[in-house]
Amino acid sequence: MHASRALRTLALAGMAVAVCAGPAAVARADAGTTVVGELVQAWPETSLEGQHAGESHEQPLTFVEGADGTSVRIPTEAAAGLDVGATVEVTVGGTTDDEAGESGYAPAREVLGTEVLRAPRPAATVPAGSVTNQVTVVLVAPAGGTPDGTALADVVDTVNTGVASFWAEQTGGAVSVGVTAAHDWMTTAAGCADPTALWDEAAARVGFVPGPGKHLLLYVTSRPQDLPGCSYALGQVGTGTTSGGRLYVRDDLASLVAHELGHNFGLGHSSGLQCDGAVEAAGTGACRTAAYRDFYDVMGVSWDRVGSLTAAQAQRLGVLPAAATLTAGTGTTTAALAPLGAGAGTRVLRMPTAAGPDYWLEYRTATGRDEWLATDNRYRLDSGVLLHRSGALPDTSLLLDGSPSAAAGWEADLQTALRPGVPVVVAGGELTVTVDAVTPAGATVTVVRTPGAAAVPPPAPAPAPSVLPGSGTAASAPAAAATAPSAVAPVPAEVPAAAPAAPAEGPAGAPDVTAAAPVEAAATEPAGSSWTTPALAAGALAGLGGTALATRRVLPRLRARG
């Protein structure tokens, strides 16, 4: 799995190079040019079809941004060991080839030497007020583009309603998002090939000043769709909810904007860990990390539904309620979990491990924000107990497959809930997890900790990006589900399977609940839905270890506008 992280780190969009001039750059005849500025990384989204097909670029893009806004792009591997947000002095030479350059972006500069001048500044405190995160919205047609007819009022409404309510709900009111300035269509001289120049030009023209809790959101035109260098979305990665930051989107969709703001807050993606016939197979190489492959969470494939944050993501933000969380101790721990969407009761079981990564159990059923599991479950996702593992950027939450397929069936397998009565061993044998029973009201789980079990090696560190891509709207359904017609009535999410396995005998004191296997709801498409089902690109990922075989950048299929 470690190899797969190095090979498939997320979609990289181009940020062209503008060589710093003035006081930030000093020419040296014998050693190239010295550039001083902030180390920033950019991580834009791949297309919707690409996300489902597993397409990804090798690494994020890295650049040094001077105080005057100009930037120099450098190879990401040359920034290994440098912290995002640090002020650095980098000596660059001539140009060098890399993946972004091969995709049509300006070439990176060879790095001859680096020095850290100042560590990243700690997150600042947002002044008290009704809006902790102030958003400036600007509609932009970059060089080569034309306005696509999107109304400024619609984008503002998306932020002030769907996006604001989501983040307020998910953070217990700690984050309140609101538009404090809005500016209609402008055409910029800068294009998407240099996002820093695009952001800076827009900021200068509307008077946006960066600061704690301040976000610059550009809506970038969808005309033409293949505007050079433009990704489906792009978000700068921050260090917390007060960081502020820059982002752009090419679709007026609440889940997409909420996803990009999540990157500004310091979140990576909610991805999927798939192993060949196993829930986890540490060190075997028979696993892959599939970017975006958590359809329950807005930081995964954020389709039309603004999905609840996983416990791992909420913990990373520091907003996971203590009252909602039970931590597994030594020996045996039994917990009764309320549905995650219920907003009350014990909803999360945290399972720390000796090696460091935390594991998490949460119960997803058609309640609250997860109500769509019974009404719009187009991907036939399970209702049931989900198992996640905390991770590092770019995948800060990993959904483990509780009913794993062989590698040949990975693409079509979006059913991931743990099966009641079936013990699952993870963390190198340290933890054995069993779902005792599930009902619409809750689930009972038991965790047995084995002392002295072999520790799971921590995930190999990935370059920490400072800009991450957002994900898309509805992407393609897996091949196995695509044949289900929209006329098929949804199967109630909590109906037991026809012949469920015999329930495991629950520990003393466990609630009186009936064991029931998670049930895939039939795929449905509500009337009037804008969702489309592009064909799943077969074979985008092949072989064990998650080696990426994608050879082209797929442009997003933007939704038609009236």
C-alpha positions as CSV (number, residue, x, y, z in Angstrom):
1,M,0.0,0.0,0.0
2,H,2.9,2.3,0.7
3,A,3.9,2.0,-2.9
4,S,0.4,2.9,-4.1
5,R,0.5,6.2,-2.2
6,A,3.6,7.2,-4.0
7,L,2.2,6.2,-7.3
8,R,-1.3,7.6,-7.2
9,T,-1.3,10.8,-5.2
10,L,-4.1,12.9,-6.5
11,A,-4.9,14.9,-9.6
12,L,-2.5,17.6,-10.5
13,A,-3.5,20.6,-12.3
14,G,-1.0,22.9,-13.9
15,M,0.3,26.0,-12.3
16,A,2.5,27.8,-14.8
17,V,5.7,29.4,-13.8
18,A,6.4,33.1,-13.6
19,V,10.0,33.7,-12.6
20,C,10.1,36.0,-9.5
21,A,11.6,39.4,-10.1
22,G,12.5,42.3,-7.9
23,P,13.6,41.9,-4.3
24,A,12.4,38.3,-4.1
25,A,14.8,37.0,-6.8
26,V,18.6,37.5,-7.0
27,A,20.5,36.3,-10.0
28,R,23.8,34.4,-9.4
29,A,26.1,33.9,-12.3
30,D,27.5,30.6,-10.9
31,A,24.5,29.2,-9.2
32,G,21.3,30.1,-11.0
33,T,18.6,32.3,-9.5
34,T,17.7,32.6,-5.8
35,V,14.0,32.9,-5.1
36,V,12.5,33.8,-1.7
37,G,8.8,33.1,-0.9
38,E,6.2,30.9,0.7
39,L,6.2,27.2,-0.2
40,V,2.8,26.3,-1.6
41,Q,1.4,23.2,-3.1
42,A,-1.6,22.9,-5.4
43,W,-3.9,19.9,-5.8
44,P,-6.8,20.3,-8.3
45,E,-9.5,17.8,-9.0
46,T,-9.5,15.3,-11.8
47,S,-12.8,14.9,-13.7
48,L,-15.8,13.1,-12.4
49,E,-15.2,10.2,-14.8
50,G,-11.6,10.1,-13.9
51,Q,-12.4,9.9,-10.1
52,H,-14.5,6.9,-10.6
53,A,-12.0,5.3,-13.0
54,G,-9.2,5.8,-10.5
55,E,-7.3,8.2,-12.7
56,S,-4.8,10.4,-10.9
57,H,-1.5,12.2,-11.4
58,E,1.6,11.2,-9.6
59,Q,2.1,14.2,-7.2
60,P,0.9,17.6,-6.3
61,L,2.4,20.7,-7.9
62,T,4.8,22.7,-5.8
63,F,5.8,26.3,-6.2
64,V,7.5,29.2,-4.3
65,E,5.3,32.3,-4.2
66,G,7.0,35.6,-3.7
67,A,5.6,38.5,-1.7
68,D,4.6,40.2,-4.9
69,G,2.5,37.3,-6.0
70,T,4.8,35.9,-8.7
71,S,5.8,32.3,-8.4
72,V,8.3,29.7,-9.5
73,R,7.3,26.1,-9.9
74,I,9.7,23.5,-8.7
75,P,9.6,19.6,-8.8
76,T,7.6,18.3,-5.9
77,E,10.3,15.8,-4.9
78,A,12.7,18.7,-4.5
79,A,10.6,20.0,-1.7
80,A,10.6,16.8,0.4
81,G,11.1,17.7,4.1
82,L,9.9,21.3,3.7
83,D,6.8,22.4,5.4
84,V,4.0,24.0,3.4
85,G,3.6,27.6,4.5
86,A,7.3,28.0,5.3
87,T,9.3,30.9,3.9
88,V,12.1,29.4,1.9
89,E,15.0,30.5,-0.1
90,V,15.4,28.3,-3.2
91,T,18.1,28.5,-5.8
92,V,16.8,27.4,-9.2
93,G,18.6,26.6,-12.4
94,G,17.2,25.7,-15.8
95,T,14.0,24.0,-16.6
96,T,13.3,20.3,-16.0
97,D,10.8,17.8,-17.3
98,D,8.0,16.5,-15.1
99,E,4.4,15.3,-15.5
100,A,2.8,18.7,-15.3
101,G,5.0,20.0,-18.0
102,E,4.1,17.0,-20.2
103,S,0.5,17.9,-19.7
104,G,0.9,21.3,-21.2
105,Y,2.0,23.5,-18.2
106,A,5.0,25.6,-18.1
107,P,8.1,23.7,-17.1
108,A,9.4,23.5,-13.5
109,R,12.8,24.8,-12.6
110,E,15.6,22.6,-11.4
111,V,16.4,23.1,-7.7
112,L,20.1,23.6,-6.9
113,G,19.6,24.4,-3.1
114,T,17.0,25.2,-0.5
115,E,17.0,26.9,2.9
116,V,14.2,27.5,5.3
117,L,14.1,31.1,6.5
118,R,11.0,30.9,8.6
119,A,8.8,28.2,9.8
120,P,5.1,28.3,8.9
121,R,3.1,30.8,11.1
122,P,0.7,29.2,13.6
123,A,-3.0,29.5,12.8
124,A,-4.3,32.9,13.8
125,T,-7.5,33.5,15.8
126,V,-10.5,34.8,13.8
127,P,-11.9,38.0,15.5
128,A,-15.2,37.4,17.2
129,G,-18.3,38.0,15.1
130,S,-21.3,36.4,13.4
131,V,-19.2,35.0,10.5
132,T,-16.0,33.1,11.3
133,N,-15.2,32.4,7.7
134,Q,-15.8,35.3,5.3
135,V,-16.1,34.4,1.6
136,T,-15.5,36.9,-1.2
137,V,-17.1,35.5,-4.4
138,V,-15.9,36.6,-7.8
139,L,-17.2,35.4,-11.2
140,V,-14.2,35.1,-13.6
141,A,-13.6,34.4,-17.2
142,P,-9.8,33.8,-17.4
143,A,-7.9,34.5,-20.6
144,G,-9.5,32.5,-23.4
145,G,-12.8,32.0,-21.7
146,T,-16.2,33.7,-21.9
147,P,-18.9,34.1,-19.2
148,D,-21.2,31.1,-19.1
149,G,-24.4,32.8,-17.9
150,T,-24.1,31.7,-14.2
151,A,-25.7,34.4,-12.0
152,L,-23.7,35.9,-9.2
153,A,-26.8,35.7,-6.9
154,D,-26.9,31.9,-7.5
155,V,-23.3,31.3,-6.4
156,V,-23.8,33.6,-3.4
157,D,-26.9,31.7,-2.4
158,T,-25.1,28.3,-2.7
159,V,-22.5,29.5,-0.2
160,N,-24.9,31.2,2.2
161,T,-27.3,28.3,2.3
162,G,-26.1,24.7,1.5
163,V,-22.4,25.3,2.2
164,A,-23.0,27.5,5.3
165,S,-25.5,25.1,6.8
166,F,-23.3,22.1,6.2
167,W,-20.2,23.5,7.9
168,A,-22.2,24.9,10.8
169,E,-23.8,21.5,11.4
170,Q,-20.6,19.5,11.0
171,T,-18.6,21.7,13.4
172,G,-21.3,22.2,16.0
173,G,-21.5,25.9,15.1
174,A,-17.7,26.5,15.4
175,V,-17.5,27.4,11.7
176,S,-20.0,29.9,10.3
177,V,-19.5,30.6,6.6
178,G,-21.0,33.6,4.8
179,V,-20.4,35.8,1.7
180,T,-19.2,39.2,2.8
181,A,-18.4,40.5,-0.7
182,A,-19.5,39.5,-4.2
183,H,-18.4,40.7,-7.6
184,D,-20.0,39.9,-11.0
185,W,-18.2,38.7,-14.2
186,M,-14.8,40.0,-15.0
187,T,-12.3,38.9,-17.6
188,T,-8.7,38.5,-16.5
189,A,-5.5,38.6,-18.3
190,A,-4.3,35.7,-16.3
191,G,-5.4,32.2,-17.2
192,C,-5.7,29.0,-15.3
193,A,-2.2,27.9,-16.2
194,D,-1.0,30.1,-13.4
195,P,-3.6,29.9,-10.6
196,T,-1.6,32.2,-8.3
197,A,-1.6,34.9,-11.0
198,L,-5.4,34.3,-11.5
199,W,-6.2,34.5,-7.8
200,D,-3.9,37.6,-7.4
201,E,-5.3,39.5,-10.3
202,A,-8.9,38.9,-9.1
203,A,-7.9,39.8,-5.5
204,A,-6.3,43.1,-6.6
205,R,-9.3,44.1,-8.7
206,V,-11.9,43.5,-6.0
207,G,-9.7,44.6,-3.0
208,F,-9.6,41.2,-1.3
209,V,-7.0,41.1,1.5
210,P,-5.9,37.7,2.8
211,G,-6.3,37.1,6.5
212,P,-7.5,34.6,9.2
213,G,-10.8,33.1,8.1
214,K,-10.9,35.0,4.8
215,H,-11.5,33.0,1.6
216,L,-11.3,34.1,-2.0
217,L,-13.7,32.0,-4.1
218,L,-13.5,32.3,-7.8
219,Y,-16.3,30.8,-10.0
220,V,-14.4,30.1,-13.2
221,T,-16.4,29.9,-16.4
222,S,-17.2,26.6,-17.9
223,R,-17.0,28.0,-21.5
224,P,-15.1,26.5,-23.0
225,Q,-14.9,23.3,-21.0
226,D,-11.4,22.6,-22.1
227,L,-10.0,26.0,-21.1
228,P,-6.3,25.4,-20.9
229,G,-5.0,24.6,-17.5
230,C,-8.4,24.8,-15.8
231,S,-9.3,22.0,-13.5
232,Y,-12.8,21.2,-12.3
233,A,-11.8,22.8,-9.0
234,L,-8.7,23.8,-7.0
235,G,-8.3,24.6,-3.3
236,Q,-5.4,25.7,-1.3
237,V,-4.7,23.5,1.7
238,G,-4.6,25.4,5.0
239,T,-3.7,24.4,8.6
240,G,-7.1,24.7,10.3
241,T,-10.5,26.3,10.2
242,T,-9.0,29.8,10.7
243,S,-6.4,29.6,7.9
244,G,-8.5,31.2,5.2
245,G,-7.3,30.5,1.7
246,R,-8.0,30.6,-2.0
247,L,-10.1,28.3,-4.1
248,Y,-11.9,28.1,-7.5
249,V,-14.7,26.0,-8.8
250,R,-16.2,25.5,-12.2
251,D,-19.7,24.3,-11.1
252,D,-22.2,26.0,-8.8
253,L,-22.7,23.0,-6.5
254,A,-22.8,23.1,-2.7
255,S,-20.9,19.9,-2.3
256,L,-18.1,21.1,-4.5
257,V,-17.7,24.4,-2.7
258,A,-17.9,22.7,0.7
259,H,-15.2,20.2,-0.4
260,E,-12.8,23.0,-1.5
261,L,-13.4,24.9,1.7
262,G,-12.6,21.6,3.5
263,H,-9.1,21.8,1.9
264,N,-8.8,25.4,3.0
265,F,-9.5,24.1,6.5
266,G,-6.7,21.5,6.2
267,L,-8.5,18.4,5.2
268,G,-7.3,15.9,2.6
269,H,-9.6,13.5,0.7
270,S,-11.8,10.8,2.0
271,S,-10.6,7.9,-0.1
272,G,-11.0,4.1,-0.1
273,L,-8.6,1.3,0.8
274,Q,-9.3,-1.8,-1.2
275,C,-7.4,-5.1,-0.6
276,D,-7.5,-8.3,-2.6
277,G,-10.1,-10.4,-0.7
278,A,-9.2,-8.8,2.6
279,V,-10.2,-5.8,4.7
280,E,-6.6,-4.9,5.3
281,A,-3.4,-6.5,4.2
282,A,-0.6,-4.4,5.6
283,G,2.8,-4.9,3.9
284,T,1.5,-7.4,1.3
285,G,1.2,-5.0,-1.6
286,A,-2.2,-6.5,-2.5
287,C,-4.0,-3.2,-1.7
288,R,-4.7,0.1,-3.4
289,T,-5.7,3.5,-2.1
290,A,-8.4,4.7,-4.5
291,A,-8.7,8.5,-4.4
292,Y,-12.2,10.0,-3.6
293,R,-13.7,6.5,-3.1
294,D,-15.8,7.4,0.0
295,F,-19.3,8.4,-1.3
296,Y,-20.6,9.0,2.2
297,D,-18.3,12.0,2.9
298,V,-18.1,15.4,1.2
299,M,-14.3,15.1,1.1
300,G,-14.7,12.0,-1.1
301,V,-16.7,12.0,-4.3
302,S,-18.8,15.0,-3.3
303,W,-21.7,14.4,-5.7
304,D,-25.1,16.1,-5.3
305,R,-25.2,15.0,-1.6
306,V,-23.2,17.0,0.9
307,G,-22.2,14.0,2.9
308,S,-21.3,14.0,6.6
309,L,-17.7,14.2,7.6
310,T,-16.2,10.9,8.7
311,A,-15.1,10.8,12.4
312,A,-11.5,10.8,11.2
313,Q,-12.0,14.1,9.3
314,A,-14.0,15.7,12.1
315,Q,-11.2,14.7,14.6
316,R,-8.6,16.2,12.3
317,L,-10.5,19.5,12.4
318,G,-10.9,19.3,16.2
319,V,-14.7,19.3,16.0
320,L,-15.6,15.7,16.9
321,P,-17.8,16.0,20.0
322,A,-16.4,14.3,23.0
323,A,-19.9,13.3,24.0
324,A,-20.4,11.5,20.7
325,T,-17.2,9.4,21.0
326,L,-16.3,6.3,22.9
327,T,-12.7,5.1,22.9
328,A,-11.9,1.4,23.0
329,G,-9.7,0.4,25.9
330,T,-7.7,-2.7,26.6
331,G,-9.3,-6.1,26.4
332,T,-12.9,-6.1,25.1
333,T,-15.0,-3.1,24.4
334,T,-18.7,-3.2,23.5
335,A,-20.5,-0.1,22.2
336,A,-24.0,0.7,21.1
337,L,-23.7,3.3,18.3
338,A,-26.5,5.7,17.3
339,P,-26.7,6.6,13.6
340,L,-24.1,9.2,12.7
341,G,-26.8,11.4,11.2
342,A,-28.9,11.4,14.3
343,G,-26.8,14.2,15.9
344,A,-27.2,12.7,19.4
345,G,-25.9,9.9,21.5
346,T,-22.7,7.8,21.1
347,R,-22.1,7.8,17.4
348,V,-18.4,7.0,17.0
349,L,-16.1,4.3,18.5
350,R,-12.4,5.3,18.3
351,M,-9.8,2.6,18.3
352,P,-6.3,3.9,18.8
353,T,-3.4,1.6,17.9
354,A,0.2,1.1,19.1
355,A,1.5,2.1,15.7
356,G,-0.3,5.4,15.6
357,P,-3.2,5.4,13.1
358,D,-6.6,5.5,14.7
359,Y,-9.4,3.3,13.5
360,W,-13.0,4.4,13.7
361,L,-16.5,2.7,13.6
362,E,-19.6,4.7,12.7
363,Y,-23.1,3.6,11.8
364,R,-24.6,5.1,8.6
365,T,-28.3,4.7,8.0
366,A,-31.1,6.8,6.5
367,T,-31.2,9.4,9.2
368,G,-30.5,13.1,9.2
369,R,-28.0,14.1,6.6
370,D,-27.7,10.4,5.5
371,E,-31.4,10.2,4.7
372,W,-30.5,9.9,1.0
373,L,-29.5,6.3,1.7
374,A,-33.2,5.5,1.4
375,T,-34.3,8.1,-1.1
376,D,-31.5,8.7,-3.6
377,N,-29.1,5.8,-3.2
378,R,-28.0,5.8,-6.9
379,Y,-24.7,4.0,-6.0
380,R,-26.4,1.3,-4.0
381,L,-24.3,2.1,-0.9
382,D,-24.8,0.1,2.2
383,S,-26.5,1.2,5.3
384,G,-24.5,-0.3,8.1
385,V,-21.4,0.0,10.2
386,L,-18.4,1.5,8.4
387,L,-14.7,1.1,9.3
388,H,-12.3,4.0,8.7
389,R,-8.7,4.7,9.4
390,S,-7.0,8.0,9.9
391,G,-4.4,9.0,7.3
392,A,-2.0,11.7,6.2
393,L,-2.4,14.1,3.3
394,P,-3.5,13.5,0.7
395,D,-5.9,10.9,2.1
396,T,-6.8,12.0,5.6
397,S,-9.6,9.5,5.9
398,L,-9.6,5.9,4.5
399,L,-12.7,3.8,4.2
400,L,-11.9,0.1,4.5
401,D,-14.0,-2.4,2.6
402,G,-15.9,-4.5,5.2
403,S,-17.0,-7.0,2.5
404,P,-13.9,-7.1,0.3
405,S,-13.8,-8.3,-3.3
406,A,-11.0,-9.8,-5.2
407,A,-8.9,-7.3,-7.1
408,A,-10.8,-8.0,-10.3
409,G,-14.0,-6.8,-8.8
410,W,-12.7,-3.6,-7.2
411,E,-14.2,-1.2,-9.7
412,A,-17.8,-2.3,-9.3
413,D,-17.6,-2.8,-5.5
414,L,-19.0,0.2,-3.6
415,Q,-20.5,-1.9,-0.8
416,T,-18.3,-1.5,2.2
417,A,-20.2,-2.0,5.4
418,L,-19.1,-4.6,7.9
419,R,-21.2,-7.8,7.9
420,P,-22.9,-8.6,11.2
421,G,-21.5,-11.6,13.0
422,V,-18.3,-11.7,10.9
423,P,-15.1,-10.8,12.9
424,V,-12.7,-8.6,11.1
425,V,-9.0,-8.4,12.1
426,V,-7.1,-5.1,11.4
427,A,-4.1,-3.2,12.7
428,G,-1.8,-6.2,12.2
429,G,-3.9,-8.4,14.5
430,E,-4.1,-5.8,17.3
431,L,-7.9,-5.2,16.8
432,T,-10.7,-7.7,16.1
433,V,-13.9,-5.9,15.2
434,T,-17.4,-7.6,15.1
435,V,-20.7,-6.0,14.4
436,D,-23.1,-7.8,16.7
437,A,-26.4,-6.4,15.3
438,V,-28.0,-3.5,13.5
439,T,-31.4,-2.0,13.6
440,P,-32.8,1.4,12.3
441,A,-32.2,2.8,15.8
442,G,-28.6,1.7,16.2
443,A,-25.8,-0.8,16.0
444,T,-23.9,-2.9,18.6
445,V,-20.2,-3.5,18.0
446,T,-17.6,-5.4,19.9
447,V,-13.8,-4.7,19.7
448,V,-11.2,-7.1,21.2
449,R,-7.7,-5.8,21.6
450,T,-4.9,-8.3,21.5
451,P,-1.9,-7.3,23.5
452,G,1.5,-7.6,21.9
453,A,0.1,-8.0,18.3
454,A,2.4,-7.0,15.5
455,A,2.2,-3.2,14.9
456,V,0.9,-2.0,11.6
457,P,3.5,0.1,9.9
458,P,2.3,3.7,9.6
459,P,1.4,4.9,6.1
460,A,4.4,6.2,4.1
461,P,4.4,10.0,4.3
462,A,3.1,11.8,1.3
463,P,4.1,15.3,0.2
464,A,1.7,17.6,2.2
465,P,-0.1,19.7,-0.4
466,S,-1.1,23.3,0.2
467,V,-3.7,23.2,-2.5
468,L,-6.1,20.3,-3.1
469,P,-8.7,19.6,-5.7
470,G,-12.3,19.4,-5.0
471,S,-14.3,16.5,-6.2
472,G,-17.2,16.3,-8.5
473,T,-20.9,16.1,-8.8
474,A,-22.5,12.8,-9.6
475,A,-19.9,10.6,-11.2
476,S,-20.4,7.4,-13.1
477,A,-22.0,4.5,-11.3
478,P,-20.1,1.2,-11.1
479,A,-20.7,-1.2,-13.9
480,A,-22.6,-3.6,-11.7
481,A,-25.1,-0.9,-10.7
482,A,-25.5,0.8,-14.0
483,T,-28.1,-1.6,-15.2
484,A,-30.6,-0.9,-12.5
485,P,-33.4,1.2,-14.1
486,S,-34.7,4.2,-12.3
487,A,-38.1,2.6,-12.1
488,V,-37.0,0.0,-9.6
489,A,-38.3,0.9,-6.2
490,P,-35.6,1.4,-3.5
491,V,-35.1,-1.5,-1.1
492,P,-35.6,-0.2,2.5
493,A,-32.1,0.2,3.9
494,E,-32.8,-1.7,7.0
495,V,-34.5,-4.8,5.6
496,P,-32.6,-7.9,6.6
497,A,-31.1,-10.1,3.9
498,A,-33.2,-13.1,3.0
499,A,-31.1,-15.5,4.9
500,P,-28.9,-13.6,7.3
501,A,-26.1,-15.3,9.2
502,A,-26.9,-16.4,12.7
503,P,-26.5,-13.5,15.0
504,A,-23.5,-13.5,17.2
505,E,-24.3,-13.7,20.9
506,G,-23.9,-10.2,22.3
507,P,-22.0,-9.5,25.4
508,A,-23.9,-9.2,28.7
509,G,-25.7,-5.9,28.9
510,A,-25.8,-5.3,25.2
511,P,-29.0,-3.8,23.8
512,D,-31.6,-6.3,22.6
513,V,-31.2,-5.8,18.9
514,T,-31.7,-8.1,15.9
515,A,-28.7,-9.0,13.6
516,A,-29.3,-7.9,10.1
517,A,-26.9,-7.7,7.2
518,P,-26.4,-4.3,5.5
519,V,-28.6,-4.0,2.4
520,E,-27.8,-2.3,-0.8
521,A,-30.6,0.0,-1.8
522,A,-31.7,-0.1,-5.4
523,A,-30.2,2.7,-7.5
524,T,-32.8,5.4,-8.1
525,E,-32.7,8.6,-10.0
526,P,-35.1,11.3,-8.8
527,A,-37.3,13.0,-11.3
528,G,-35.6,16.1,-12.6
529,S,-32.2,15.1,-11.5
530,S,-29.3,16.5,-13.4
531,W,-27.3,13.4,-12.7
532,T,-25.7,11.6,-15.7
533,T,-24.1,8.2,-15.8
534,P,-21.0,8.3,-18.0
535,A,-19.5,4.9,-18.7
536,L,-17.0,3.7,-16.2
537,A,-13.5,3.7,-17.7
538,A,-12.4,0.2,-17.3
539,G,-8.8,-0.7,-16.4
540,A,-7.7,2.7,-15.3
541,L,-6.1,1.0,-12.3
542,A,-4.7,-2.5,-12.7
543,G,-2.6,-4.8,-10.8
544,L,-1.9,-5.0,-7.1
545,G,-0.4,-2.1,-5.3
546,G,-2.6,0.5,-7.0
547,T,-0.2,1.3,-9.9
548,A,-1.9,4.1,-11.9
549,L,-2.1,3.4,-15.6
550,A,-4.0,6.5,-16.6
551,T,-2.3,8.2,-19.5
552,R,-4.3,11.3,-20.1
553,R,-6.0,14.2,-18.4
554,V,-9.8,13.9,-18.6
555,L,-11.6,17.2,-18.6
556,P,-14.7,17.4,-16.3
557,R,-18.1,17.0,-17.8
558,L,-19.7,20.2,-16.5
559,R,-23.4,20.3,-16.1
560,A,-25.5,22.1,-18.7
561,R,-26.7,25.5,-17.7
562,G,-29.8,27.2,-18.7
